[in-house]
Amino acid sequence: MEYHVEAETETGYVVPELGGIVNGERRAKKLAEQTADEHPELYVYVKWFRASDGQHGYLNRDGHSPVGKRW
């Protein structure tokens, strides 16, 4: 499964130099936590995509969900 860690401003602009694409839930959580700690003014989300069946959603602190929560 592929995870996309994204950091957004309050207006929804994605900051391209922060976050990125990672493989593995553990790596995604680590990058999201690090980014959120270093940039508390931004909204950090982890989106996931599974190519085998086209499923997608969010990875939150409390697990996978169809609704994203700010880290």
Secondary structure as GFF3:
##gff-version 3
##sequence-region A 1 71
A	DSSP	beta_strand	2	8	.	.	.	ID=ss1
A	DSSP	beta_strand	20	23	.	.	.	ID=ss2
A	DSSP	alpha_helix	25	38	.	.	.	ID=ss3
A	DSSP	beta_strand	43	50	.	.	.	ID=ss4
A	DSSP	beta_strand	55	60	.	.	.	ID=ss5
A	DSSP	beta_strand	63	65	.	.	.	ID=ss6
###
